[in-house]
């Protein structure tokens, strides 16, 4: 189809979700260039989610891994906080 596209990874927060909302999580989505601007598409969610925190953009998933390590490592804790601004 010759439509420019790019792979995105980031954090999908729970902002804007009705309670009890699902917890936020890391996610991947795509952006497609149509009509002179980039549009975000996420085929894995059943409804639009607006509170995305973009971490990386690239050509494919190899360009934007959520985690890339070399050698032995142990992740003991990882927390992400999101707050809605007025």
PDB file of N, CA, C and O in Angstrom:
ATOM      1  N   UNK A   1       0.818  -1.195   0.000  1.00  0.00           N
ATOM      2  CA  UNK A   1       0.000   0.000   0.000  1.00  0.00           C
ATOM      3  C   UNK A   1       0.860   1.257   0.000  1.00  0.00           C
ATOM      4  O   UNK A   1       0.364   2.352  -0.265  1.00  0.00           O
ATOM      5  N   UNK A   2       2.152   1.101   0.298  1.00  0.00           N
ATOM      6  CA  UNK A   2       3.090   2.218   0.267  1.00  0.00           C
ATOM      7  C   UNK A   2       2.680   3.361   1.193  1.00  0.00           C
ATOM      8  O   UNK A   2       2.767   4.531   0.819  1.00  0.00           O
ATOM      9  N   UNK A   3       2.233   3.018   2.403  1.00  0.00           N
ATOM     10  CA  UNK A   3       1.860   4.011   3.418  1.00  0.00           C
ATOM     11  C   UNK A   3       2.953   4.031   4.471  1.00  0.00           C
ATOM     12  O   UNK A   3       3.242   2.990   5.061  1.00  0.00           O
ATOM     13  N   UNK A   4       3.579   5.190   4.732  1.00  0.00           N
ATOM     14  CA  UNK A   4       4.616   5.254   5.764  1.00  0.00           C
ATOM     15  C   UNK A   4       4.047   4.889   7.139  1.00  0.00           C
ATOM     16  O   UNK A   4       2.963   5.337   7.514  1.00  0.00           O
ATOM     17  N   UNK A   5       4.787   4.077   7.873  1.00  0.00           N
ATOM     18  CA  UNK A   5       4.358   3.660   9.207  1.00  0.00           C
ATOM     19  C   UNK A   5       5.587   3.516  10.093  1.00  0.00           C
ATOM     20  O   UNK A   5       6.706   3.344   9.609  1.00  0.00           O
ATOM     21  N   UNK A   6       5.356   3.590  11.399  1.00  0.00           N
ATOM     22  CA  UNK A   6       6.442   3.395  12.359  1.00  0.00           C
ATOM     23  C   UNK A   6       5.894   2.687  13.594  1.00  0.00           C
ATOM     24  O   UNK A   6       4.717   2.807  13.934  1.00  0.00           O
ATOM     25  N   UNK A   7       6.770   1.957  14.244  1.00  0.00           N
ATOM     26  CA  UNK A   7       6.440   1.201  15.447  1.00  0.00           C
ATOM     27  C   UNK A   7       6.730   2.072  16.668  1.00  0.00           C
ATOM     28  O   UNK A   7       7.747   2.765  16.708  1.00  0.00           O
ATOM     29  N   UNK A   8       5.856   2.040  17.647  1.00  0.00           N
ATOM     30  CA  UNK A   8       6.024   2.836  18.870  1.00  0.00           C
ATOM     31  C   UNK A   8       5.924   1.927  20.086  1.00  0.00           C
ATOM     32  O   UNK A   8       5.175   0.950  20.088  1.00  0.00           O
ATOM     33  N   UNK A   9       6.685   2.258  21.113  1.00  0.00           N
ATOM     34  CA  UNK A   9       6.547   1.556  22.386  1.00  0.00           C
ATOM     35  C   UNK A   9       6.476   2.595  23.490  1.00  0.00           C
ATOM     36  O   UNK A   9       7.029   3.689  23.379  1.00  0.00           O
ATOM     37  N   UNK A  10       5.789   2.229  24.550  1.00  0.00           N
ATOM     38  CA  UNK A  10       5.639   3.162  25.652  1.00  0.00           C
ATOM     39  C   UNK A  10       4.799   2.574  26.757  1.00  0.00           C
ATOM     40  O   UNK A  10       4.665   1.357  26.883  1.00  0.00           O
ATOM     41  N   UNK A  11       4.238   3.456  27.554  1.00  0.00           N
ATOM     42  CA  UNK A  11       3.448   3.060  28.702  1.00  0.00           C
ATOM     43  C   UNK A  11       2.003   3.473  28.479  1.00  0.00           C
ATOM     44  O   UNK A  11       1.723   4.621  28.135  1.00  0.00           O
ATOM     45  N   UNK A  12       1.097   2.543  28.674  1.00  0.00           N
ATOM     46  CA  UNK A  12      -0.331   2.799  28.536  1.00  0.00           C
ATOM     47  C   UNK A  12      -0.896   2.917  29.945  1.00  0.00           C
ATOM     48  O   UNK A  12      -1.057   1.915  30.642  1.00  0.00           O
ATOM     49  N   UNK A  13      -1.200   4.153  30.367  1.00  0.00           N
ATOM     50  CA  UNK A  13      -1.603   4.366  31.758  1.00  0.00           C
ATOM     51  C   UNK A  13      -3.096   4.123  31.947  1.00  0.00           C
ATOM     52  O   UNK A  13      -3.819   3.820  30.998  1.00  0.00           O
ATOM     53  N   UNK A  14      -3.532   4.263  33.176  1.00  0.00           N
ATOM     54  CA  UNK A  14      -4.940   4.072  33.504  1.00  0.00           C
ATOM     55  C   UNK A  14      -5.706   5.398  33.562  1.00  0.00           C
ATOM     56  O   UNK A  14      -6.876   5.407  33.945  1.00  0.00           O
ATOM     57  N   UNK A  15      -5.079   6.501  33.197  1.00  0.00           N
ATOM     58  CA  UNK A  15      -5.745   7.804  33.226  1.00  0.00           C
ATOM     59  C   UNK A  15      -6.915   7.797  32.244  1.00  0.00           C
ATOM     60  O   UNK A  15      -6.774   7.372  31.097  1.00  0.00           O
ATOM     61  N   UNK A  16      -8.060   8.269  32.704  1.00  0.00           N
ATOM     62  CA  UNK A  16      -9.241   8.327  31.865  1.00  0.00           C
ATOM     63  C   UNK A  16     -10.067   7.058  31.862  1.00  0.00           C
ATOM     64  O   UNK A  16     -11.111   7.010  31.211  1.00  0.00           O
ATOM     65  N   UNK A  17      -9.634   6.039  32.564  1.00  0.00           N
ATOM     66  CA  UNK A  17     -10.373   4.782  32.632  1.00  0.00           C
ATOM     67  C   UNK A  17     -11.319   4.819  33.826  1.00  0.00           C
ATOM     68  O   UNK A  17     -10.985   5.360  34.880  1.00  0.00           O
ATOM     69  N   UNK A  18     -12.492   4.242  33.650  1.00  0.00           N
ATOM     70  CA  UNK A  18     -13.447   4.199  34.759  1.00  0.00           C
ATOM     71  C   UNK A  18     -13.004   3.161  35.782  1.00  0.00           C
ATOM     72  O   UNK A  18     -12.400   2.146  35.434  1.00  0.00           O
ATOM     73  N   UNK A  19     -13.308   3.427  37.030  1.00  0.00           N
ATOM     74  CA  UNK A  19     -12.935   2.505  38.103  1.00  0.00           C
ATOM     75  C   UNK A  19     -13.922   1.354  38.160  1.00  0.00           C
ATOM     76  O   UNK A  19     -15.100   1.585  37.888  1.00  0.00           O
ATOM     77  N   UNK A  20     -13.537   0.151  38.488  1.00  0.00           N
ATOM     78  CA  UNK A  20     -12.144  -0.195  38.722  1.00  0.00           C
ATOM     79  C   UNK A  20     -11.409  -0.322  37.387  1.00  0.00           C
ATOM     80  O   UNK A  20     -11.738  -1.183  36.571  1.00  0.00           O
ATOM     81  N   UNK A  21     -10.438   0.517  37.177  1.00  0.00           N
ATOM     82  CA  UNK A  21      -9.718   0.530  35.906  1.00  0.00           C
ATOM     83  C   UNK A  21      -8.642  -0.543  35.889  1.00  0.00           C
ATOM     84  O   UNK A  21      -8.136  -0.950  36.936  1.00  0.00           O
ATOM     85  N   UNK A  22      -8.302  -0.992  34.703  1.00  0.00           N
ATOM     86  CA  UNK A  22      -7.199  -1.955  34.617  1.00  0.00           C
ATOM     87  C   UNK A  22      -5.885  -1.258  34.913  1.00  0.00           C
ATOM     88  O   UNK A  22      -5.753  -0.064  34.646  1.00  0.00           O
ATOM     89  N   UNK A  23      -4.926  -1.957  35.448  1.00  0.00           N
ATOM     90  CA  UNK A  23      -3.636  -1.322  35.709  1.00  0.00           C
ATOM     91  C   UNK A  23      -2.944  -0.937  34.407  1.00  0.00           C
ATOM     92  O   UNK A  23      -3.157  -1.564  33.369  1.00  0.00           O
ATOM     93  N   UNK A  24      -2.121   0.094  34.473  1.00  0.00           N
ATOM     94  CA  UNK A  24      -1.350   0.483  33.308  1.00  0.00           C
ATOM     95  C   UNK A  24      -0.299  -0.560  32.993  1.00  0.00           C
ATOM     96  O   UNK A  24       0.043  -1.388  33.836  1.00  0.00           O
ATOM     97  N   UNK A  25       0.210  -0.515  31.779  1.00  0.00           N
ATOM     98  CA  UNK A  25       1.196  -1.508  31.387  1.00  0.00           C
ATOM     99  C   UNK A  25       1.989  -0.992  30.193  1.00  0.00           C
ATOM    100  O   UNK A  25       1.568  -0.052  29.520  1.00  0.00           O
ATOM    101  N   UNK A  26       3.118  -1.599  29.940  1.00  0.00           N
ATOM    102  CA  UNK A  26       3.875  -1.270  28.746  1.00  0.00           C
ATOM    103  C   UNK A  26       3.119  -1.793  27.536  1.00  0.00           C
ATOM    104  O   UNK A  26       2.430  -2.810  27.617  1.00  0.00           O
ATOM    105  N   UNK A  27       3.248  -1.102  26.428  1.00  0.00           N
ATOM    106  CA  UNK A  27       2.483  -1.464  25.239  1.00  0.00           C
ATOM    107  C   UNK A  27       3.251  -1.055  23.986  1.00  0.00           C
ATOM    108  O   UNK A  27       4.219  -0.296  24.041  1.00  0.00           O
ATOM    109  N   UNK A  28       2.793  -1.575  22.874  1.00  0.00           N
ATOM    110  CA  UNK A  28       3.317  -1.182  21.565  1.00  0.00           C
ATOM    111  C   UNK A  28       2.124  -0.809  20.691  1.00  0.00           C
ATOM    112  O   UNK A  28       1.050  -1.400  20.809  1.00  0.00           O
ATOM    113  N   UNK A  29       2.314   0.153  19.832  1.00  0.00           N
ATOM    114  CA  UNK A  29       1.281   0.562  18.892  1.00  0.00           C
ATOM    115  C   UNK A  29       1.955   1.054  17.625  1.00  0.00           C
ATOM    116  O   UNK A  29       3.182   1.030  17.525  1.00  0.00           O
ATOM    117  N   UNK A  30       1.171   1.497  16.663  1.00  0.00           N
ATOM    118  CA  UNK A  30       1.766   1.971  15.412  1.00  0.00           C
ATOM    119  C   UNK A  30       1.253   3.360  15.082  1.00  0.00           C
ATOM    120  O   UNK A  30       0.175   3.764  15.516  1.00  0.00           O
ATOM    121  N   UNK A  31       2.042   4.074  14.312  1.00  0.00           N
ATOM    122  CA  UNK A  31       1.639   5.372  13.789  1.00  0.00           C
ATOM    123  C   UNK A  31       1.736   5.296  12.271  1.00  0.00           C
ATOM    124  O   UNK A  31       2.714   4.786  11.723  1.00  0.00           O
ATOM    125  N   UNK A  32       0.717   5.805  11.606  1.00  0.00           N
ATOM    126  CA  UNK A  32       0.640   5.762  10.145  1.00  0.00           C
ATOM    127  C   UNK A  32       0.495   7.180   9.622  1.00  0.00           C
ATOM    128  O   UNK A  32      -0.262   7.976  10.177  1.00  0.00           O
ATOM    129  N   UNK A  33       1.217   7.498   8.559  1.00  0.00           N
ATOM    130  CA  UNK A  33       1.203   8.842   7.970  1.00  0.00           C
ATOM    131  C   UNK A  33       0.152   8.907   6.873  1.00  0.00           C
ATOM    132  O   UNK A  33       0.332   8.347   5.791  1.00  0.00           O
ATOM    133  N   UNK A  34      -0.955   9.600   7.163  1.00  0.00           N
ATOM    134  CA  UNK A  34      -2.064   9.771   6.222  1.00  0.00           C
ATOM    135  C   UNK A  34      -2.460  11.233   6.163  1.00  0.00           C
ATOM    136  O   UNK A  34      -2.505  11.914   7.187  1.00  0.00           O
ATOM    137  N   UNK A  35      -2.743  11.709   4.975  1.00  0.00           N
ATOM    138  CA  UNK A  35      -3.243  13.079   4.775  1.00  0.00           C
ATOM    139  C   UNK A  35      -2.333  14.116   5.415  1.00  0.00           C
ATOM    140  O   UNK A  35      -2.814  15.100   5.978  1.00  0.00           O
ATOM    141  N   UNK A  36      -1.023  13.906   5.336  1.00  0.00           N
ATOM    142  CA  UNK A  36      -0.075  14.904   5.802  1.00  0.00           C
ATOM    143  C   UNK A  36       0.214  14.927   7.287  1.00  0.00           C
ATOM    144  O   UNK A  36       0.899  15.837   7.755  1.00  0.00           O
ATOM    145  N   UNK A  37      -0.288  13.947   8.059  1.00  0.00           N
ATOM    146  CA  UNK A  37       0.009  13.912   9.491  1.00  0.00           C
ATOM    147  C   UNK A  37       0.025  12.476  10.005  1.00  0.00           C
ATOM    148  O   UNK A  37      -0.533  11.570   9.386  1.00  0.00           O
ATOM    149  N   UNK A  38       0.681  12.291  11.158  1.00  0.00           N
ATOM    150  CA  UNK A  38       0.778  10.974  11.766  1.00  0.00           C
ATOM    151  C   UNK A  38      -0.457  10.678  12.601  1.00  0.00           C
ATOM    152  O   UNK A  38      -0.917  11.526  13.365  1.00  0.00           O
ATOM    153  N   UNK A  39      -0.998   9.456  12.451  1.00  0.00           N
ATOM    154  CA  UNK A  39      -2.172   9.007  13.201  1.00  0.00           C
ATOM    155  C   UNK A  39      -1.797   7.744  13.970  1.00  0.00           C
ATOM    156  O   UNK A  39      -1.135   6.854  13.436  1.00  0.00           O
ATOM    157  N   UNK A  40      -2.225   7.676  15.233  1.00  0.00           N
ATOM    158  CA  UNK A  40      -1.912   6.552  16.095  1.00  0.00           C
ATOM    159  C   UNK A  40      -3.001   5.482  15.962  1.00  0.00           C
ATOM    160  O   UNK A  40      -4.193   5.792  15.959  1.00  0.00           O
ATOM    161  N   UNK A  41      -2.572   4.216  15.854  1.00  0.00           N
ATOM    162  CA  UNK A  41      -3.486   3.079  15.816  1.00  0.00           C
ATOM    163  C   UNK A  41      -2.981   2.021  16.781  1.00  0.00           C
ATOM    164  O   UNK A  41      -1.786   1.733  16.839  1.00  0.00           O
ATOM    165  N   UNK A  42      -3.909   1.445  17.540  1.00  0.00           N
ATOM    166  CA  UNK A  42      -3.571   0.366  18.458  1.00  0.00           C
ATOM    167  C   UNK A  42      -4.594  -0.742  18.277  1.00  0.00           C
ATOM    168  O   UNK A  42      -5.674  -0.681  18.866  1.00  0.00           O
ATOM    169  N   UNK A  43      -4.282  -1.752  17.477  1.00  0.00           N
ATOM    170  CA  UNK A  43      -5.266  -2.790  17.183  1.00  0.00           C
ATOM    171  C   UNK A  43      -5.553  -3.742  18.338  1.00  0.00           C
ATOM    172  O   UNK A  43      -6.480  -4.545  18.241  1.00  0.00           O
ATOM    173  N   UNK A  44      -4.795  -3.681  19.419  1.00  0.00           N
ATOM    174  CA  UNK A  44      -4.989  -4.665  20.487  1.00  0.00           C
ATOM    175  C   UNK A  44      -5.991  -4.234  21.551  1.00  0.00           C
ATOM    176  O   UNK A  44      -6.432  -5.070  22.340  1.00  0.00           O
ATOM    177  N   UNK A  45      -6.366  -2.958  21.598  1.00  0.00           N
ATOM    178  CA  UNK A  45      -7.324  -2.496  22.604  1.00  0.00           C
ATOM    179  C   UNK A  45      -8.705  -2.345  21.969  1.00  0.00           C
ATOM    180  O   UNK A  45      -8.831  -1.933  20.816  1.00  0.00           O
ATOM    181  N   UNK A  46      -9.726  -2.681  22.732  1.00  0.00           N
ATOM    182  CA  UNK A  46     -11.088  -2.669  22.202  1.00  0.00           C
ATOM    183  C   UNK A  46     -11.708  -1.278  22.161  1.00  0.00           C
ATOM    184  O   UNK A  46     -12.758  -1.085  21.548  1.00  0.00           O
ATOM    185  N   UNK A  47     -11.073  -0.319  22.800  1.00  0.00           N
ATOM    186  CA  UNK A  47     -11.566   1.052  22.776  1.00  0.00           C
ATOM    187  C   UNK A  47     -10.374   2.005  22.797  1.00  0.00           C
ATOM    188  O   UNK A  47      -9.290   1.627  23.241  1.00  0.00           O
ATOM    189  N   UNK A  48     -10.562   3.231  22.324  1.00  0.00           N
ATOM    190  CA  UNK A  48      -9.436   4.186  22.299  1.00  0.00           C
ATOM    191  C   UNK A  48      -8.923   4.487  23.713  1.00  0.00           C
ATOM    192  O   UNK A  48      -9.709   4.622  24.650  1.00  0.00           O
ATOM    193  N   UNK A  49      -7.622   4.586  23.850  1.00  0.00           N
ATOM    194  CA  UNK A  49      -6.986   4.977  25.105  1.00  0.00           C
ATOM    195  C   UNK A  49      -6.131   6.194  24.809  1.00  0.00           C
ATOM    196  O   UNK A  49      -5.322   6.167  23.881  1.00  0.00           O
ATOM    197  N   UNK A  50      -6.293   7.256  25.577  1.00  0.00           N
ATOM    198  CA  UNK A  50      -5.608   8.500  25.249  1.00  0.00           C
ATOM    199  C   UNK A  50      -4.374   8.770  26.106  1.00  0.00           C
ATOM    200  O   UNK A  50      -3.567   9.626  25.745  1.00  0.00           O
ATOM    201  N   UNK A  51      -4.205   8.087  27.203  1.00  0.00           N
ATOM    202  CA  UNK A  51      -3.106   8.394  28.118  1.00  0.00           C
ATOM    203  C   UNK A  51      -1.907   7.490  27.835  1.00  0.00           C
ATOM    204  O   UNK A  51      -1.615   6.564  28.590  1.00  0.00           O
ATOM    205  N   UNK A  52      -1.225   7.779  26.736  1.00  0.00           N
ATOM    206  CA  UNK A  52      -0.040   7.016  26.344  1.00  0.00           C
ATOM    207  C   UNK A  52       1.202   7.858  26.609  1.00  0.00           C
ATOM    208  O   UNK A  52       1.229   9.056  26.328  1.00  0.00           O
ATOM    209  N   UNK A  53       2.219   7.219  27.149  1.00  0.00           N
ATOM    210  CA  UNK A  53       3.500   7.884  27.353  1.00  0.00           C
ATOM    211  C   UNK A  53       4.478   7.228  26.380  1.00  0.00           C
ATOM    212  O   UNK A  53       4.886   6.083  26.576  1.00  0.00           O
ATOM    213  N   UNK A  54       4.844   7.950  25.350  1.00  0.00           N
ATOM    214  CA  UNK A  54       5.725   7.426  24.317  1.00  0.00           C
ATOM    215  C   UNK A  54       7.148   7.320  24.843  1.00  0.00           C
ATOM    216  O   UNK A  54       7.671   8.272  25.421  1.00  0.00           O
ATOM    217  N   UNK A  55       7.776   6.164  24.644  1.00  0.00           N
ATOM    218  CA  UNK A  55       9.167   5.970  25.025  1.00  0.00           C
ATOM    219  C   UNK A  55      10.060   5.960  23.794  1.00  0.00           C
ATOM    220  O   UNK A  55      11.133   6.564  23.800  1.00  0.00           O
ATOM    221  N   UNK A  56       9.624   5.274  22.732  1.00  0.00           N
ATOM    222  CA  UNK A  56      10.482   5.172  21.548  1.00  0.00           C
ATOM    223  C   UNK A  56       9.667   4.978  20.272  1.00  0.00           C
ATOM    224  O   UNK A  56       8.567   4.428  20.301  1.00  0.00           O
ATOM    225  N   UNK A  57      10.228   5.441  19.147  1.00  0.00           N
ATOM    226  CA  UNK A  57       9.680   5.213  17.815  1.00  0.00           C
ATOM    227  C   UNK A  57      10.773   4.600  16.954  1.00  0.00           C
ATOM    228  O   UNK A  57      11.950   4.932  17.103  1.00  0.00           O
ATOM    229  N   UNK A  58      10.380   3.705  16.052  1.00  0.00           N
ATOM    230  CA  UNK A  58      11.369   3.100  15.171  1.00  0.00           C
ATOM    231  C   UNK A  58      10.725   2.420  13.986  1.00  0.00           C
ATOM    232  O   UNK A  58       9.517   2.521  13.771  1.00  0.00           O
ATOM    233  N   UNK A  59      11.553   1.719  13.213  1.00  0.00           N
ATOM    234  CA  UNK A  59      11.072   1.041  12.011  1.00  0.00           C
ATOM    235  C   UNK A  59      10.308  -0.226  12.338  1.00  0.00           C
ATOM    236  O   UNK A  59       9.354  -0.571  11.640  1.00  0.00           O
ATOM    237  N   UNK A  60      10.712  -0.924  13.389  1.00  0.00           N
ATOM    238  CA  UNK A  60      10.055  -2.176  13.776  1.00  0.00           C
ATOM    239  C   UNK A  60      10.337  -2.438  15.255  1.00  0.00           C
ATOM    240  O   UNK A  60      10.960  -1.617  15.930  1.00  0.00           O
ATOM    241  N   UNK A  61       9.876  -3.584  15.751  1.00  0.00           N
ATOM    242  CA  UNK A  61      10.021  -3.889  17.174  1.00  0.00           C
ATOM    243  C   UNK A  61      11.480  -3.995  17.610  1.00  0.00           C
ATOM    244  O   UNK A  61      11.786  -3.751  18.777  1.00  0.00           O
ATOM    245  N   UNK A  62      12.374  -4.348  16.712  1.00  0.00           N
ATOM    246  CA  UNK A  62      13.792  -4.431  17.064  1.00  0.00           C
ATOM    247  C   UNK A  62      14.375  -3.054  17.384  1.00  0.00           C
ATOM    248  O   UNK A  62      15.341  -2.957  18.141  1.00  0.00           O
ATOM    249  N   UNK A  63      13.804  -1.995  16.822  1.00  0.00           N
ATOM    250  CA  UNK A  63      14.267  -0.633  17.095  1.00  0.00           C
ATOM    251  C   UNK A  63      13.774  -0.090  18.436  1.00  0.00           C
ATOM    252  O   UNK A  63      14.398   0.811  18.997  1.00  0.00           O
ATOM    253  N   UNK A  64      12.678  -0.615  18.953  1.00  0.00           N
ATOM    254  CA  UNK A  64      12.044  -0.032  20.140  1.00  0.00           C
ATOM    255  C   UNK A  64      11.737  -1.075  21.222  1.00  0.00           C
ATOM    256  O   UNK A  64      10.595  -1.158  21.674  1.00  0.00           O
ATOM    257  N   UNK A  65      12.725  -1.871  21.648  1.00  0.00           N
ATOM    258  CA  UNK A  65      12.431  -2.883  22.664  1.00  0.00           C
ATOM    259  C   UNK A  65      12.104  -2.235  24.011  1.00  0.00           C
ATOM    260  O   UNK A  65      12.651  -1.188  24.356  1.00  0.00           O
ATOM    261  N   UNK A  66      11.217  -2.863  24.756  1.00  0.00           N
ATOM    262  CA  UNK A  66      10.891  -2.358  26.089  1.00  0.00           C
ATOM    263  C   UNK A  66      12.023  -2.624  27.067  1.00  0.00           C
ATOM    264  O   UNK A  66      12.181  -1.912  28.059  1.00  0.00           O
ATOM    265  N   UNK A  67      12.808  -3.655  26.782  1.00  0.00           N
ATOM    266  CA  UNK A  67      13.924  -3.997  27.644  1.00  0.00           C
ATOM    267  C   UNK A  67      14.995  -4.669  26.792  1.00  0.00           C
ATOM    268  O   UNK A  67      14.698  -5.573  26.012  1.00  0.00           O
ATOM    269  N   UNK A  68      16.223  -4.230  26.942  1.00  0.00           N
ATOM    270  CA  UNK A  68      17.327  -4.856  26.231  1.00  0.00           C
ATOM    271  C   UNK A  68      18.517  -4.911  27.168  1.00  0.00           C
ATOM    272  O   UNK A  68      19.036  -3.874  27.580  1.00  0.00           O
ATOM    273  N   UNK A  69      18.947  -6.103  27.505  1.00  0.00           N
ATOM    274  CA  UNK A  69      20.044  -6.264  28.446  1.00  0.00           C
ATOM    275  C   UNK A  69      21.103  -7.187  27.867  1.00  0.00           C
ATOM    276  O   UNK A  69      20.833  -7.970  26.956  1.00  0.00           O
ATOM    277  N   UNK A  70      22.292  -7.086  28.399  1.00  0.00           N
ATOM    278  CA  UNK A  70      23.400  -7.949  28.013  1.00  0.00           C
ATOM    279  C   UNK A  70      23.982  -8.540  29.283  1.00  0.00           C
ATOM    280  O   UNK A  70      24.242  -7.814  30.243  1.00  0.00           O
ATOM    281  N   UNK A  71      24.186  -9.829  29.300  1.00  0.00           N
ATOM    282  CA  UNK A  71      24.737 -10.484  30.477  1.00  0.00           C
ATOM    283  C   UNK A  71      23.684 -10.716  31.544  1.00  0.00           C
ATOM    284  O   UNK A  71      22.504 -10.426  31.347  1.00  0.00           O
ATOM    285  N   UNK A  72      24.123 -11.239  32.667  1.00  0.00           N
ATOM    286  CA  UNK A  72      23.206 -11.561  33.752  1.00  0.00           C
ATOM    287  C   UNK A  72      22.697 -10.288  34.419  1.00  0.00           C
ATOM    288  O   UNK A  72      23.465  -9.365  34.690  1.00  0.00           O
ATOM    289  N   UNK A  73      21.398 -10.250  34.679  1.00  0.00           N
ATOM    290  CA  UNK A  73      20.817  -9.148  35.450  1.00  0.00           C
ATOM    291  C   UNK A  73      19.540  -9.640  36.093  1.00  0.00           C
ATOM    292  O   UNK A  73      18.906 -10.576  35.605  1.00  0.00           O
ATOM    293  N   UNK A  74      19.166  -9.009  37.187  1.00  0.00           N
ATOM    294  CA  UNK A  74      17.939  -9.352  37.893  1.00  0.00           C
ATOM    295  C   UNK A  74      17.181  -8.075  38.208  1.00  0.00           C
ATOM    296  O   UNK A  74      17.675  -7.215  38.938  1.00  0.00           O
ATOM    297  N   UNK A  75      15.998  -7.954  37.664  1.00  0.00           N
ATOM    298  CA  UNK A  75      15.142  -6.807  37.960  1.00  0.00           C
ATOM    299  C   UNK A  75      14.383  -7.111  39.240  1.00  0.00           C
ATOM    300  O   UNK A  75      13.586  -8.048  39.287  1.00  0.00           O
ATOM    301  N   UNK A  76      14.629  -6.326  40.272  1.00  0.00           N
ATOM    302  CA  UNK A  76      13.988  -6.594  41.555  1.00  0.00           C
ATOM    303  C   UNK A  76      12.736  -5.763  41.768  1.00  0.00           C
ATOM    304  O   UNK A  76      11.843  -6.169  42.512  1.00  0.00           O
ATOM    305  N   UNK A  77      12.658  -4.609  41.128  1.00  0.00           N
ATOM    306  CA  UNK A  77      11.472  -3.771  41.284  1.00  0.00           C
ATOM    307  C   UNK A  77      11.426  -2.747  40.159  1.00  0.00           C
ATOM    308  O   UNK A  77      12.454  -2.242  39.709  1.00  0.00           O
ATOM    309  N   UNK A  78      10.216  -2.456  39.721  1.00  0.00           N
ATOM    310  CA  UNK A  78      10.038  -1.449  38.678  1.00  0.00           C
ATOM    311  C   UNK A  78       8.666  -0.824  38.859  1.00  0.00           C
ATOM    312  O   UNK A  78       7.661  -1.534  38.837  1.00  0.00           O
ATOM    313  N   UNK A  79       8.603   0.480  39.036  1.00  0.00           N
ATOM    314  CA  UNK A  79       7.336   1.177  39.250  1.00  0.00           C
ATOM    315  C   UNK A  79       7.193   2.317  38.254  1.00  0.00           C
ATOM    316  O   UNK A  79       8.171   2.984  37.914  1.00  0.00           O
ATOM    317  N   UNK A  80       5.973   2.535  37.793  1.00  0.00           N
ATOM    318  CA  UNK A  80       5.656   3.665  36.925  1.00  0.00           C
ATOM    319  C   UNK A  80       4.450   4.372  37.520  1.00  0.00           C
ATOM    320  O   UNK A  80       3.448   3.735  37.845  1.00  0.00           O
ATOM    321  N   UNK A  81       4.547   5.701  37.665  1.00  0.00           N
ATOM    322  CA  UNK A  81       3.432   6.488  38.158  1.00  0.00           C
ATOM    323  C   UNK A  81       2.982   7.440  37.056  1.00  0.00           C
ATOM    324  O   UNK A  81       3.804   8.017  36.345  1.00  0.00           O
ATOM    325  N   UNK A  82       1.686   7.594  36.926  1.00  0.00           N
ATOM    326  CA  UNK A  82       1.142   8.581  35.993  1.00  0.00           C
ATOM    327  C   UNK A  82       0.107   9.422  36.739  1.00  0.00           C
ATOM    328  O   UNK A  82      -0.729   8.889  37.468  1.00  0.00           O
ATOM    329  N   UNK A  83       0.173  10.713  36.551  1.00  0.00           N
ATOM    330  CA  UNK A  83      -0.766  11.631  37.167  1.00  0.00           C
ATOM    331  C   UNK A  83      -1.384  12.499  36.094  1.00  0.00           C
ATOM    332  O   UNK A  83      -0.676  13.023  35.233  1.00  0.00           O
ATOM    333  N   UNK A  84      -2.692  12.659  36.134  1.00  0.00           N
ATOM    334  CA  UNK A  84      -3.386  13.494  35.168  1.00  0.00           C
ATOM    335  C   UNK A  84      -3.208  14.968  35.565  1.00  0.00           C
ATOM    336  O   UNK A  84      -3.421  15.337  36.720  1.00  0.00           O
ATOM    337  N   UNK A  85      -2.819  15.797  34.598  1.00  0.00           N
ATOM    338  CA  UNK A  85      -2.662  17.227  34.839  1.00  0.00           C
ATOM    339  C   UNK A  85      -3.953  17.954  34.510  1.00  0.00           C
ATOM    340  O   UNK A  85      -4.646  17.606  33.554  1.00  0.00           O
ATOM    341  N   UNK A  86      -4.268  18.954  35.298  1.00  0.00           N
ATOM    342  CA  UNK A  86      -5.513  19.707  35.068  1.00  0.00           C
ATOM    343  C   UNK A  86      -5.413  20.577  33.831  1.00  0.00           C
ATOM    344  O   UNK A  86      -6.367  21.276  33.490  1.00  0.00           O
TER     345      UNK A  86
END
